[in-house]
């Protein structure tokens, strides 16, 4: 089921399956900013990544000597969320642990997502509740795909700061120790098909806390991610979208122990505590 929120500037539509943002439209001209989800390239729009980001080695992990399986990017993106609050310009979705989730992730939790429109900006807030009397390891991440209606060579990414980007290479979907450096020119990175020939660009850490998409040199939207340490940038070769993905966590490393509590970049939430973070999409 789709739920829409709206203000004088924007209209956002979110599906209760996965609490996934399907559409973000500028009211003034009807322009759509979210990828259409063409399954010939990639059939999603903006999935929620929880309780892992990326891929586990052999799609499994161990917790207290028990083996569990989780698919790439976790379980939340394929589950039905409940709407717990819905007003004109804001909506909150909730996913609670169940017998089904406990088979793959042995923790009692609640994950809430709140989408809020304030003028020309959509804020996506995450609240993770640890409902256990034990510590809970988790990761959280976003995966929004932004539509590029013109040929991809018309677009570039503008970073907040002038920096050299250390990009880690994936090996069989796992993060290796091998990396290379991307040097920005005047804070900009041109978007090309060649850029994604080796899959996503993965940055464990950045100085920049916002990235803008430029169309022929003019900024059309900005993603702000002050609460997120890591970032992924991705597209499918030949597709007319680019994903700007704020992450807290990433795929297993090639040297992983597979103990989820020791997973690189994993967050550990104390018993009966809550973790909050958010990012924003500003239409320019």
Secondary structure, DSSP 8 states (H G I E B T S, - for coil): -EEEEE-SSEEEEEETBTTEEEEEEETTT--B-B----TTT---SEEEEBS-SS--GGGEEEETTEEEE--TTBSGGGSB-EEEEEETTEEEEEEE--HHHHTTS-S-EEEEEEEEEETTEEEEEEEEEE-SSS-EEE-EEEEEEEE--S-GGGEEEEESS--EEEEEEEETTEEEEEEEEEE-BTTEEE--GGGGTTS-EEES--S-SEEEEEETTEEEEEEE-TT-SEEEEE--TT-SEEEEEEEE----BTT---BGGG-TT-EEE-TT-EEEEEEEEEE-
